[in-house]
Amino acid sequence: MTYRKKLFLAVVPIEDVYLIEELEECIDRADANDARQEALNTGTISSEQLKSTPTRL
């Protein structure tokens, strides 16, 4: 279905929905693993250090 020439509803088999959810979970896990590895490689800072760091807008 469309509204104002934009797709806003699609009917798909439930198996496809499950597959999409699995893919999203895999992507989320990969992102979390990448973030964990980056933290191990570069270290982290405390929230106090983060608060005291001037922000640039």
ZANU-912660 format. One record per atom (N, C-alpha, C): atom name; residue in one letter; residue number from 1; y, x, z. Coordinates in Angstrom, 1 decimal. Atoms other than C-alpha are relative to their C-alpha. Layout:
<nodes>
<CA; A; NUM; <Y; X; Z>>
...
</nodes>
This chain:
<nodes>
<N; M; 1; <-1.2; 0.8; 0.0>>
<CA; M; 1; <0.0; 0.0; 0.0>>
<C; M; 1; <1.2; 0.9; 0.0>>
<N; T; 2; <-1.2; -0.7; 0.0>>
<CA; T; 2; <3.5; 1.1; -0.6>>
<C; T; 2; <1.1; -0.9; 0.6>>
<N; Y; 3; <-1.2; 0.6; -0.5>>
<CA; Y; 3; <6.9; 0.3; 1.0>>
<C; Y; 3; <1.1; 0.8; -0.5>>
<N; R; 4; <-1.2; -0.7; 0.5>>
<CA; R; 4; <10.1; 1.3; -0.7>>
<C; R; 4; <-0.5; 1.2; -0.8>>
<N; K; 5; <0.6; -1.0; 0.9>>
<CA; K; 5; <8.0; 3.3; -3.2>>
<C; K; 5; <-0.6; 1.1; 0.7>>
<N; K; 6; <0.6; -1.0; -0.8>>
<CA; K; 6; <6.4; 5.3; -0.5>>
<C; K; 6; <-1.4; -0.5; 0.5>>
<N; L; 7; <1.3; 0.3; -0.5>>
<CA; L; 7; <2.7; 5.3; 0.4>>
<C; L; 7; <0.0; -0.1; 1.5>>
<N; F; 8; <0.1; 0.1; -1.5>>
<CA; F; 8; <2.2; 4.1; 4.0>>
<C; F; 8; <-1.3; -0.5; 0.5>>
<N; L; 9; <1.3; 0.5; -0.5>>
<CA; L; 9; <-1.3; 2.8; 4.1>>
<C; L; 9; <-1.1; 0.4; -1.1>>
<N; A; 10; <1.1; -0.3; 0.9>>
<CA; A; 10; <-4.6; 4.0; 2.6>>
<C; A; 10; <-1.3; -0.4; 0.7>>
<N; V; 11; <1.3; 0.4; -0.5>>
<CA; V; 11; <-8.1; 2.7; 3.0>>
<C; V; 11; <-1.0; 1.1; -0.5>>
<N; V; 12; <1.0; -1.1; 0.3>>
<CA; V; 12; <-10.7; 5.5; 3.2>>
<C; V; 12; <-1.3; -0.3; 0.8>>
<N; P; 13; <1.2; 0.1; -0.8>>
<CA; P; 13; <-14.3; 5.6; 4.3>>
<C; P; 13; <0.1; 0.7; 1.3>>
<N; I; 14; <-0.1; -0.5; -1.4>>
<CA; I; 14; <-14.7; 6.3; 8.0>>
<C; I; 14; <-0.6; 1.5; 0.0>>
<N; E; 15; <0.5; -1.4; 0.1>>
<CA; E; 15; <-16.8; 9.4; 7.1>>
<C; E; 15; <1.1; 1.0; -0.4>>
<N; D; 16; <-1.1; -0.9; 0.4>>
<CA; D; 16; <-13.7; 10.9; 5.4>>
<C; D; 16; <0.9; 0.2; 1.2>>
<N; V; 17; <-0.8; -0.1; -1.1>>
<CA; V; 17; <-11.7; 10.2; 8.5>>
<C; V; 17; <-0.6; 1.0; 1.0>>
<N; Y; 18; <0.6; -1.0; -0.9>>
<CA; Y; 18; <-14.2; 12.1; 10.6>>
<C; Y; 18; <0.0; 1.4; -0.5>>
<N; L; 19; <0.0; -1.4; 0.6>>
<CA; L; 19; <-14.3; 15.0; 8.2>>
<C; L; 19; <1.4; 0.6; 0.1>>
<N; I; 20; <-1.4; -0.4; -0.2>>
<CA; I; 20; <-10.5; 15.2; 8.3>>
<C; I; 20; <0.3; 0.4; 1.4>>
<N; E; 21; <-0.2; -0.4; -1.4>>
<CA; E; 21; <-10.5; 15.2; 12.1>>
<C; E; 21; <-0.7; 1.3; 0.3>>
<N; E; 22; <0.7; -1.3; -0.2>>
<CA; E; 22; <-13.1; 18.0; 12.1>>
<C; E; 22; <0.8; 1.2; -0.6>>
<N; L; 23; <-0.8; -1.0; 0.6>>
<CA; L; 23; <-11.0; 20.0; 9.7>>
<C; L; 23; <1.2; 0.4; 0.9>>
<N; E; 24; <-1.2; -0.2; -0.8>>
<CA; E; 24; <-7.9; 19.5; 11.9>>
<C; E; 24; <-0.4; 0.8; 1.3>>
<N; E; 25; <0.5; -0.7; -1.2>>
<CA; E; 25; <-9.9; 20.7; 15.0>>
<C; E; 25; <-0.3; 1.4; -0.3>>
<N; C; 26; <0.2; -1.4; 0.3>>
<CA; C; 26; <-11.0; 23.8; 13.2>>
<C; C; 26; <1.3; 0.8; -0.2>>
<N; I; 27; <-1.3; -0.7; 0.2>>
<CA; I; 27; <-7.5; 24.6; 12.2>>
<C; I; 27; <0.7; 0.2; 1.3>>
<N; D; 28; <-0.6; -0.1; -1.4>>
<CA; D; 28; <-6.3; 24.0; 15.8>>
<C; D; 28; <-0.7; 1.2; 0.7>>
<N; R; 29; <0.7; -1.1; -0.7>>
<CA; R; 29; <-9.0; 26.3; 17.1>>
<C; R; 29; <0.4; 1.4; -0.6>>
<N; A; 30; <-0.4; -1.2; 0.6>>
<CA; A; 30; <-8.1; 29.0; 14.6>>
<C; A; 30; <1.4; 0.4; 0.4>>
<N; D; 31; <-1.4; -0.3; -0.4>>
<CA; D; 31; <-4.4; 28.8; 15.5>>
<C; D; 31; <0.0; 0.4; 1.5>>
<N; A; 32; <0.1; -0.4; -1.4>>
<CA; A; 32; <-5.3; 29.0; 19.2>>
<C; A; 32; <-0.6; 1.4; 0.1>>
<N; N; 33; <0.6; -1.4; 0.0>>
<CA; N; 33; <-7.5; 32.1; 18.6>>
<C; N; 33; <1.0; 1.0; -0.5>>
<N; D; 34; <-1.0; -0.9; 0.5>>
<CA; D; 34; <-4.7; 33.7; 16.6>>
<C; D; 34; <1.1; 0.3; 1.0>>
<N; A; 35; <-1.0; -0.2; -1.1>>
<CA; A; 35; <-2.2; 33.1; 19.4>>
<C; A; 35; <-0.5; 0.8; 1.1>>
<N; R; 36; <0.6; -0.7; -1.1>>
<CA; R; 36; <-4.6; 34.4; 22.0>>
<C; R; 36; <-0.1; 1.5; -0.4>>
<N; Q; 37; <0.1; -1.4; 0.5>>
<CA; Q; 37; <-5.2; 37.6; 19.9>>
<C; Q; 37; <1.4; 0.6; 0.0>>
<N; E; 38; <-1.3; -0.6; 0.0>>
<CA; E; 38; <-1.5; 38.1; 19.4>>
<C; E; 38; <0.5; 0.3; 1.4>>
<N; A; 39; <-0.4; -0.3; -1.4>>
<CA; A; 39; <-0.9; 37.8; 23.1>>
<C; A; 39; <-0.7; 1.2; 0.6>>
<N; L; 40; <0.7; -1.2; -0.4>>
<CA; L; 40; <-3.6; 40.4; 23.7>>
<C; L; 40; <0.5; 1.2; -0.6>>
<N; N; 41; <-0.5; -1.1; 0.7>>
<CA; N; 41; <-2.2; 42.7; 21.1>>
<C; N; 41; <1.4; 0.4; 0.4>>
<N; T; 42; <-1.4; -0.3; -0.2>>
<CA; T; 42; <1.5; 42.5; 21.9>>
<C; T; 42; <0.4; -0.3; 1.5>>
<N; G; 43; <-0.4; 0.3; -1.3>>
<CA; G; 43; <1.5; 41.3; 25.5>>
<C; G; 43; <0.8; -1.3; 0.1>>
<N; T; 44; <-0.7; 1.3; -0.3>>
<CA; T; 44; <3.3; 38.4; 27.1>>
<C; T; 44; <1.2; 0.4; 1.0>>
<N; I; 45; <-1.0; -0.1; -0.9>>
<CA; I; 45; <6.4; 37.9; 29.2>>
<C; I; 45; <0.0; -1.2; 1.0>>
<N; S; 46; <0.0; 1.1; -1.0>>
<CA; S; 46; <6.9; 35.8; 32.3>>
<C; S; 46; <1.0; -1.1; -0.4>>
<N; S; 47; <-1.0; 1.1; 0.3>>
<CA; S; 47; <8.8; 32.5; 32.2>>
<C; S; 47; <1.4; 0.4; 0.6>>
<N; E; 48; <-1.3; -0.5; -0.6>>
<CA; E; 48; <11.5; 34.2; 34.4>>
<C; E; 48; <0.6; 1.0; -1.0>>
<N; Q; 49; <-0.5; -0.9; 1.1>>
<CA; Q; 49; <11.9; 36.9; 31.7>>
<C; Q; 49; <0.5; -0.8; -1.1>>
<N; L; 50; <-0.4; 0.9; 1.1>>
<CA; L; 50; <12.1; 34.2; 29.1>>
<C; L; 50; <1.3; -0.7; 0.3>>
<N; K; 51; <-1.3; 0.7; -0.4>>
<CA; K; 51; <14.8; 32.3; 31.0>>
<C; K; 51; <1.2; 0.9; 0.0>>
<N; S; 52; <-1.1; -0.9; -0.2>>
<CA; S; 52; <16.9; 35.4; 31.5>>
<C; S; 52; <0.4; 0.6; -1.4>>
<N; T; 53; <-0.3; -0.6; 1.3>>
<CA; T; 53; <16.8; 36.3; 27.8>>
<C; T; 53; <1.0; -0.9; -0.7>>
<N; P; 54; <-1.0; 0.8; 0.6>>
<CA; P; 54; <20.0; 35.2; 26.0>>
<C; P; 54; <-0.6; -0.6; -1.3>>
<N; T; 55; <0.4; 0.7; 1.2>>
<CA; T; 55; <19.4; 32.7; 23.2>>
<C; T; 55; <1.0; 0.1; -1.1>>
<N; R; 56; <-1.0; -0.1; 1.1>>
<CA; R; 56; <20.9; 33.0; 19.8>>
<C; R; 56; <-0.3; -1.3; -0.8>>
<N; L; 57; <0.1; 1.2; 0.8>>
<CA; L; 57; <21.6; 29.8; 17.9>>
<C; L; 57; <0.5; 0.2; -1.3>>
</nodes>
